[in-house]
Amino acid sequence: MDPRLIELPRISDPRGNLSFIEEDTHIPFKIKRVYWIYDVPGGEKRGGHAFRETKELIVALSGSFDVVLHDGKKEYRFHLNRSYYGVYVPEMIWRMLENFSTNSLALIIASTVYSPKDYIRDFDEFIKLTGT
């Protein structure tokens, strides 16, 4: 399955809007971990790795940033700036988050618990493992 943009449910209300995520309904995996990235200094990038097994959904809860993905052959670029869109990132996809706006908040929902062994942190090794 390729990376893709997922539109999440939106309930509009004059008092404020609401969106939500349900496992196996809006995202194609069970939720094992949730983490967030915030207070990213201007010009900094996050990510720079791939996961062997972990699938993720990345959402910009506040502000904006770019999600740059690579599958070994093709690059995908998504600009997130609405909290009702998320980028689905399958396993074995190189990921980088960049161009963070001031006070941005990235929410990441993952299919696995944290394991350092799941990370591939060298792009050349990633390319070799993808067979490209």
C-alpha positions as a Markdown table, in Angstrom:
| # | Residue | x | y | z |
|---|---|---|---|---|
| 1 | Met | 0.0 | 0.0 | 0.0 |
| 2 | Asp | 1.4 | 3.4 | -1.0 |
| 3 | Pro | 1.5 | 6.5 | 1.3 |
| 4 | Arg | -1.6 | 8.5 | 0.9 |
| 5 | Leu | -3.6 | 11.4 | 2.3 |
| 6 | Ile | -6.5 | 10.4 | 4.5 |
| 7 | Glu | -9.4 | 12.7 | 5.1 |
| 8 | Leu | -10.7 | 12.3 | 8.7 |
| 9 | Pro | -14.3 | 12.9 | 9.8 |
| 10 | Arg | -15.2 | 16.5 | 10.5 |
| 11 | Ile | -18.1 | 17.7 | 12.6 |
| 12 | Ser | -18.6 | 21.4 | 12.1 |
| 13 | Asp | -20.2 | 23.4 | 14.8 |
| 14 | Pro | -20.3 | 27.2 | 15.4 |
| 15 | Arg | -18.8 | 26.5 | 18.9 |
| 16 | Gly | -15.8 | 24.8 | 17.3 |
| 17 | Asn | -15.1 | 21.8 | 15.1 |
| 18 | Leu | -14.3 | 18.2 | 16.0 |
| 19 | Ser | -12.4 | 15.5 | 14.2 |
| 20 | Phe | -11.6 | 12.0 | 15.4 |
| 21 | Ile | -9.7 | 8.8 | 14.4 |
| 22 | Glu | -10.8 | 5.2 | 14.9 |
| 23 | Glu | -8.5 | 2.3 | 14.4 |
| 24 | Asp | -9.4 | -0.1 | 11.6 |
| 25 | Thr | -12.0 | 2.5 | 10.4 |
| 26 | His | -10.1 | 5.6 | 9.4 |
| 27 | Ile | -6.6 | 4.0 | 9.6 |
| 28 | Pro | -5.6 | 0.5 | 8.4 |
| 29 | Phe | -4.0 | -0.6 | 11.7 |
| 30 | Lys | -4.5 | -1.0 | 15.4 |
| 31 | Ile | -3.2 | 1.8 | 17.5 |
| 32 | Lys | -0.3 | 0.8 | 19.8 |
| 33 | Arg | 1.4 | 4.1 | 20.4 |
| 34 | Val | 0.7 | 7.9 | 20.1 |
| 35 | Tyr | 3.3 | 10.6 | 20.3 |
| 36 | Trp | 3.7 | 14.2 | 19.2 |
| 37 | Ile | 6.4 | 16.6 | 18.0 |
| 38 | Tyr | 6.3 | 20.2 | 19.1 |
| 39 | Asp | 8.6 | 23.3 | 19.7 |
| 40 | Val | 10.6 | 22.5 | 16.6 |
| 41 | Pro | 13.1 | 25.4 | 16.0 |
| 42 | Gly | 12.9 | 27.1 | 12.6 |
| 43 | Gly | 14.7 | 25.3 | 9.9 |
| 44 | Glu | 14.9 | 22.0 | 11.7 |
| 45 | Lys | 13.8 | 18.7 | 10.3 |
| 46 | Arg | 12.5 | 15.6 | 12.1 |
| 47 | Gly | 12.5 | 12.0 | 11.1 |
| 48 | Gly | 15.2 | 10.9 | 8.7 |
| 49 | His | 14.5 | 7.2 | 9.1 |
| 50 | Ala | 12.3 | 4.4 | 8.1 |
| 51 | Phe | 10.6 | 1.6 | 10.1 |
| 52 | Arg | 10.8 | -2.1 | 9.3 |
| 53 | Glu | 7.3 | -2.9 | 10.7 |
| 54 | Thr | 5.7 | 0.3 | 12.0 |
| 55 | Lys | 2.8 | 1.9 | 10.1 |
| 56 | Glu | 1.9 | 5.5 | 11.0 |
| 57 | Leu | -0.6 | 8.3 | 10.5 |
| 58 | Ile | 0.8 | 11.8 | 10.8 |
| 59 | Val | -1.6 | 14.7 | 11.5 |
| 60 | Ala | -0.9 | 18.4 | 11.9 |
| 61 | Leu | -3.0 | 19.3 | 14.9 |
| 62 | Ser | -1.8 | 22.9 | 14.8 |
| 63 | Gly | 0.2 | 24.9 | 12.3 |
| 64 | Ser | 1.7 | 23.3 | 9.3 |
| 65 | Phe | 4.7 | 21.2 | 8.1 |
| 66 | Asp | 5.7 | 19.0 | 5.1 |
| 67 | Val | 5.9 | 15.2 | 5.2 |
| 68 | Val | 8.4 | 14.0 | 2.7 |
| 69 | Leu | 8.4 | 10.3 | 2.0 |
| 70 | His | 10.5 | 8.0 | -0.1 |
| 71 | Asp | 9.7 | 4.3 | -1.0 |
| 72 | Gly | 13.2 | 3.6 | -2.6 |
| 73 | Lys | 12.0 | 4.7 | -6.0 |
| 74 | Lys | 9.6 | 7.6 | -5.7 |
| 75 | Glu | 9.4 | 10.6 | -3.5 |
| 76 | Tyr | 6.0 | 11.7 | -2.1 |
| 77 | Arg | 5.4 | 15.2 | -0.6 |
| 78 | Phe | 2.4 | 16.2 | 1.5 |
| 79 | His | 1.8 | 19.6 | 3.0 |
| 80 | Leu | -0.3 | 19.3 | 6.2 |
| 81 | Asn | -2.1 | 22.4 | 7.6 |
| 82 | Arg | -5.5 | 21.1 | 8.5 |
| 83 | Ser | -6.2 | 18.8 | 11.5 |
| 84 | Tyr | -8.8 | 16.7 | 9.5 |
| 85 | Tyr | -6.1 | 15.4 | 7.1 |
| 86 | Gly | -3.5 | 12.8 | 7.9 |
| 87 | Val | -0.7 | 11.1 | 5.9 |
| 88 | Tyr | -0.7 | 7.3 | 6.1 |
| 89 | Val | 2.9 | 6.0 | 6.1 |
| 90 | Pro | 3.2 | 2.3 | 5.5 |
| 91 | Glu | 6.2 | 0.3 | 6.8 |
| 92 | Met | 9.5 | 0.5 | 4.9 |
| 93 | Ile | 9.0 | 4.1 | 3.8 |
| 94 | Trp | 11.7 | 6.7 | 4.5 |
| 95 | Arg | 10.2 | 9.8 | 6.3 |
| 96 | Met | 11.2 | 13.3 | 6.9 |
| 97 | Leu | 9.1 | 16.2 | 8.5 |
| 98 | Glu | 10.3 | 19.7 | 7.5 |
| 99 | Asn | 9.1 | 23.3 | 7.1 |
| 100 | Phe | 7.5 | 23.5 | 10.5 |
| 101 | Ser | 5.5 | 26.7 | 11.1 |
| 102 | Thr | 5.7 | 28.5 | 14.5 |
| 103 | Asn | 3.8 | 26.6 | 17.2 |
| 104 | Ser | 3.1 | 23.6 | 15.0 |
| 105 | Leu | 2.1 | 20.3 | 16.6 |
| 106 | Ala | 2.5 | 17.0 | 14.8 |
| 107 | Leu | 0.5 | 14.0 | 16.1 |
| 108 | Ile | 1.8 | 10.6 | 15.1 |
| 109 | Ile | -0.3 | 7.4 | 15.6 |
| 110 | Ala | 1.7 | 4.2 | 15.3 |
| 111 | Ser | 0.9 | 0.5 | 14.8 |
| 112 | Thr | 3.7 | -0.7 | 17.1 |
| 113 | Val | 5.2 | 0.1 | 20.5 |
| 114 | Tyr | 8.6 | 1.8 | 20.5 |
| 115 | Ser | 11.5 | -0.4 | 19.5 |
| 116 | Pro | 15.0 | 0.9 | 18.5 |
| 117 | Lys | 15.4 | -2.3 | 16.4 |
| 118 | Asp | 12.5 | -1.2 | 14.1 |
| 119 | Tyr | 14.4 | 1.9 | 12.9 |
| 120 | Ile | 16.5 | 2.1 | 9.8 |
| 121 | Arg | 18.5 | 5.3 | 10.2 |
| 122 | Asp | 20.8 | 5.2 | 7.2 |
| 123 | Phe | 19.3 | 6.0 | 3.8 |
| 124 | Asp | 21.8 | 3.9 | 1.8 |
| 125 | Glu | 20.9 | 0.9 | 4.0 |
| 126 | Phe | 17.2 | 1.6 | 3.4 |
| 127 | Ile | 17.8 | 1.6 | -0.3 |
| 128 | Lys | 19.6 | -1.7 | -0.2 |
| 129 | Leu | 16.8 | -3.2 | 1.9 |
| 130 | Thr | 14.1 | -2.0 | -0.5 |
| 131 | Gly | 16.0 | -3.8 | -3.4 |
| 132 | Thr | 16.1 | -0.7 | -5.6 |
